[in-house]
Amino acid sequence: MATKLAPACRSIALPAPLPLDSGQALDRVKIAYETYGELAADRGNAILVCHALTGDQHLASPHPITGKPGWWDRMVGPGKPIDTNRFHVICANVIGSCMGSTGPASLASDGKPYGMRFPVITIRDMVRAQIALLDALGIARLHAVVGGSMGGMQVLSLAANFPDRVERVLAIATTARHSAQNIAFHEVGRQAIMADPNWQAGDYYSTETSPDAGLAVARMAAHITYLSETGLTEKFGRRLQERDEKGFGFDADFQIESYLRYQGLTFTSRFDANSYLYITRAMDYFDLAEEHGGKLADAFAASRARFFLVSFDTDWLYPTAESRSVVHALNAAGAPVSFLELSAPFGHDSFLLDVPALDRVIRGFLEQ
Amino acid sequence: MSLRPDLAVIAAHVAPGSRVLDIGCGDGELMAALRDERGADARGMEIDPAKVELCVSRGLPVIQGDANSDLAFYPDGTFDYAILSQTLQTTERPDQMLDELLRVGRKAFVSFPNFAHWRVRLALLWQGRMPVTRELPQSWYDTPNIHHLTIRDFHDLLAAKGVKVERCWFLSDGQQIGRWGANWLAQAAVFQISR
């Protein structure tokens, strides 16, 4: 497969057990990551990009399973807004995931997959793993940490919990806590997975089957939350799928049905159902203020970084008000913070799509 | 790059190293000058996203927000100076805006176009229509200036609120002029105020 940007795909084993918020520790942690661009002699040009719920380390190189371009290929590369001619860009698969970092499909010490024996992790645990990776790479201080959605949660958590490790903090389309509505949608997805008989209490790795039907429904429900109503109407409306009339049955009559089914189906080929359970749980547990005595401003008290938050006007998953509450907390903490609500039609997914203003402000913020 | 005359006055009188909030900071011209020439820690608020974008690209910390509502989220006394240039007359409640300025800032700079300038007075007297001048180029129906005021009006409001005038400057064609006859002769005024 030809890549215009050859990443360094690597994996490391952490030298020590990773302490977790649950009180447990995770042994023999492996972290799969990619890097792009040269690390400067002074190690001062590193940018950590944190991926979203179903993302991975394949930031700007083709996905090994789907063959599709990296999830932020449009943003990261030579001459692109996150310019790999200038910056050493690192992206690691979060723990709990299934693309090479330790997760529920990994083998426990007894040689069998963890399954539901995998400890429940949090966003802060993911960040601890990212920091452990930076330690292993000898990067004391990041030029910037960047991420959207769950990546943005890690970004905020890193800034709050490891304030000495980063100079610029860029959090896009994100929140400092999961709302009841956010948790509700995730719970629908988890219940869909757990209701699939093939889930088998998470112990399906040794069987021929996996809870693909449940995982597909979870993905379908979640996918709706990533789009805007106007976006859906524009793209699909009430148009029928390859037919002239309604079928008076339960096939995918409408284009939107067909689209969602396809999204659900393709997702199961690249994602592990248990990982989906664990990562959505981590997001639901995320409440940065709660971690810091109930006051969000206190979370950022020790930070000396410059912050930039970006939201999208059609994002109803993590709406602008969520970003604003982070901005107000940063103001109260006296942190230098910029905030911009961009107009884009794509809903929450706008951060991944063609929004030229996002490209411009990311470049501007990182290069200053 | 030369600053707009009222901004130049403000830039020249902000104490070095101050913490400053520029409300309605536009493309960040004043903030950049304060940062580069006065070593100030300048923060901004601006409602126009295109201008916020410019500021971020210049490395200036600017929040997209509406001064009418979003100043409430700053704690008391966060800044040495709150700056409101050529914006007071566009706010929903200028009197409440003054209170907010002097809550978030220990001192404030306020500049505004003087509606009692002789050209404005003559235009209204002779034409009987809302004046359209170089400083106030919009028609009555599309102007953002919903609360026109004069230098005398501003003095009265400050007096009624018990706000102290520390210094004031009057500008005609970009030049500073004296206090005498300023309410006739000045197109714009700059006030440094405190409680």
Boltz contact constraints between the chains, C-beta under 6 A:
constraints:
  - contact:
      token1: [A, 327]
      token2: [B, 63]
      max_distance: 6.0
  - contact:
      token1: [A, 328]
      token2: [B, 73]
      max_distance: 6.0
  - contact:
      token1: [A, 331]
      token2: [B, 74]
      max_distance: 6.0
  - contact:
      token1: [A, 332]
      token2: [B, 75]
      max_distance: 6.0
  - contact:
      token1: [A, 336]
      token2: [B, 61]
      max_distance: 6.0
  - contact:
      token1: [A, 337]
      token2: [B, 61]
      max_distance: 6.0
  - contact:
      token1: [A, 338]
      token2: [B, 56]
      max_distance: 6.0
  - contact:
      token1: [A, 338]
      token2: [B, 61]
      max_distance: 6.0
  - contact:
      token1: [A, 338]
      token2: [B, 62]
      max_distance: 6.0
  - contact:
      token1: [A, 339]
      token2: [B, 63]
      max_distance: 6.0
  - contact:
      token1: [A, 339]
      token2: [B, 64]
      max_distance: 6.0
  - contact:
      token1: [A, 340]
      token2: [B, 49]
      max_distance: 6.0
  - contact:
      token1: [A, 340]
      token2: [B, 52]
      max_distance: 6.0
  - contact:
      token1: [A, 340]
      token2: [B, 64]
      max_distance: 6.0
  - contact:
      token1: [A, 341]
      token2: [B, 64]
      max_distance: 6.0
  - contact:
      token1: [A, 361]
      token2: [B, 53]
      max_distance: 6.0
  - contact:
      token1: [A, 361]
      token2: [B, 56]
      max_distance: 6.0
  - contact:
      token1: [A, 364]
      token2: [B, 56]
      max_distance: 6.0
  - contact:
      token1: [A, 364]
      token2: [B, 57]
      max_distance: 6.0
  - contact:
      token1: [A, 365]
      token2: [B, 56]
      max_distance: 6.0
  - contact:
      token1: [A, 368]
      token2: [B, 59]
      max_distance: 6.0
